[in-house]
Amino acid sequence: MLDNNVLYEKVKNILYSLTGITLAQNKDIMISNRLHKLKRNANYTGEIEDLLKAIENGSYTMEFINSFTTNKTHFFREDFHFTDLKNRVLVDHAKKGQEIKMYCSASSTGEEPYSMAMTVLEAQEELGKKINASILATDIDTNVLQYAANGIYRYSKSSKEFPEWIKPQKYFKKRVKKNLASEEILIKVKPELQKMITFQVNNLNDSSYPFEKNYFDVIFCRNVLIYFSSTDQNKILKKLFSHLKMDGTLYLGHSENPHDLINYVQRAGQNIFIKKKELS
Ligand SMILES: C[S@@+](CC[C@H](N)C(=O)[O-])C[C@H]1O[C@@H](n2cnc3c(N)ncnc32)[C@H](O)[C@@H]1O
């Protein structure tokens, strides 16, 4: 049997090679919990060492990736980004009458791209003008993509997830699920939001992405770079930047920074960057 330190080092190496995610030194408990999750997800009853060998040989990779990603998210997370999207970017696009193409590059269970879609519909109503918008939402985790495509969420009345300018009842159908002990409120996103979004797998760590260059007007890359080394964050940002149009907007998470892009962008708010120059 492998010593735990050797086992965890092996896990870290596999995780890095499949996803680019770098785990810090103090993550032993997390790794141990995720290994249990992996065995359950893979329905594997043998020894963990044998499962890891199988993964190194190309089996169970999806189950491995899905067990090791961290998917924490919520609707309108860092809501000032959606306010900027509505009041600046969408106003500008509506004026020009142009279609807006948006990319959500680590969409997790879908709350982020659905928040983008709700923002479009709010802007449309405020401006009294139709805005043609499409949203590509990708993640490396196939489970969360499936969850996102289903569009069903738990709702708590005390939830502060929605900003004042969003009335959730406009965008969700409420379903109450009763069982003996409790009552659970589920909300399902309405088809007009779902129609705007395409969910697809993409690994940000791949050497290139399957989209056209200079294609997107808006890219959300939030709370995912933190899982990568500084060198890999920079590489991912440069790849994403090549798919952003000139004058397009990049939104990063609260503790993320634009690395080498800093000389090619103009800051438009907290972790909001407008592309001003192509990378040389
Ligand atoms: C913490 S969630 C952030 C979700 C959302 N962007 C937000 O800000 O609320 C990070 C997401 O990044 C995804 N992820 C991790 N590594 C990835 C990779 N190499 N390529 C694409 N997505 C990845 C995870 O599966 C997870 O769903």
The ligand as a Tripos MOL2 file, in Angstrom:
@<TRIPOS>MOLECULE
LIG
   27    29     1     0     0
SMALL
NO_CHARGES

@<TRIPOS>ATOM
      1 C1        -15.4110   28.1520   -7.8800 C.3       1 LIG1
      2 S1        -16.1970   27.7960   -9.4090 S.3       1 LIG1
      3 C2        -16.4890   29.4490  -10.0160 C.3       1 LIG1
      4 C3        -17.7930   29.5450  -10.7760 C.3       1 LIG1
      5 C4        -18.1520   30.9470  -11.2810 C.3       1 LIG1
      6 N1        -17.2500   31.3710  -12.3070 N.3       1 LIG1
      7 C5        -18.2250   31.9530  -10.1760 C.2       1 LIG1
      8 O1        -17.4220   32.8880  -10.1550 O.co2     1 LIG1
      9 O2        -19.1060   31.8290   -9.3090 O.co2     1 LIG1
     10 C6        -14.8000   27.2640  -10.4270 C.3       1 LIG1
     11 C7        -15.2070   26.4420  -11.6330 C.3       1 LIG1
     12 O3        -14.0530   26.3060  -12.4670 O.3       1 LIG1
     13 C8        -14.0940   25.0310  -13.0730 C.3       1 LIG1
     14 N2        -12.7570   24.6500  -13.5410 N.ar      1 LIG1
     15 C9        -11.7050   24.2260  -12.8170 C.ar      1 LIG1
     16 N3        -10.6660   23.9270  -13.6200 N.ar      1 LIG1
     17 C10       -11.0620   24.1840  -14.8880 C.ar      1 LIG1
     18 C11       -10.4450   24.0790  -16.1580 C.ar      1 LIG1
     19 N4         -9.1930   23.6280  -16.3000 N.pl3     1 LIG1
     20 N5        -11.1490   24.4200  -17.2490 N.ar      1 LIG1
     21 C12       -12.4280   24.8640  -17.1240 C.ar      1 LIG1
     22 N6        -13.0700   24.9820  -15.9570 N.ar      1 LIG1
     23 C13       -12.4070   24.6490  -14.8450 C.ar      1 LIG1
     24 C14       -14.6320   24.1340  -11.9730 C.3       1 LIG1
     25 O4        -15.1860   22.9490  -12.4790 O.3       1 LIG1
     26 C15       -15.6610   25.0260  -11.2880 C.3       1 LIG1
     27 O5        -16.9580   24.7850  -11.7610 O.3       1 LIG1
@<TRIPOS>BOND
     1     1     2 1
     2     2     3 1
     3     2    10 1
     4     3     4 1
     5     4     5 1
     6     5     6 1
     7     5     7 1
     8     7     8 2
     9     7     9 1
    10    10    11 1
    11    11    12 1
    12    11    26 1
    13    12    13 1
    14    13    14 1
    15    13    24 1
    16    14    15 ar
    17    14    23 ar
    18    15    16 ar
    19    16    17 ar
    20    17    18 ar
    21    17    23 ar
    22    18    19 1
    23    18    20 ar
    24    20    21 ar
    25    21    22 ar
    26    22    23 ar
    27    24    25 1
    28    24    26 1
    29    26    27 1
@<TRIPOS>SUBSTRUCTURE
     1 LIG1         1 GROUP 0 **** ****
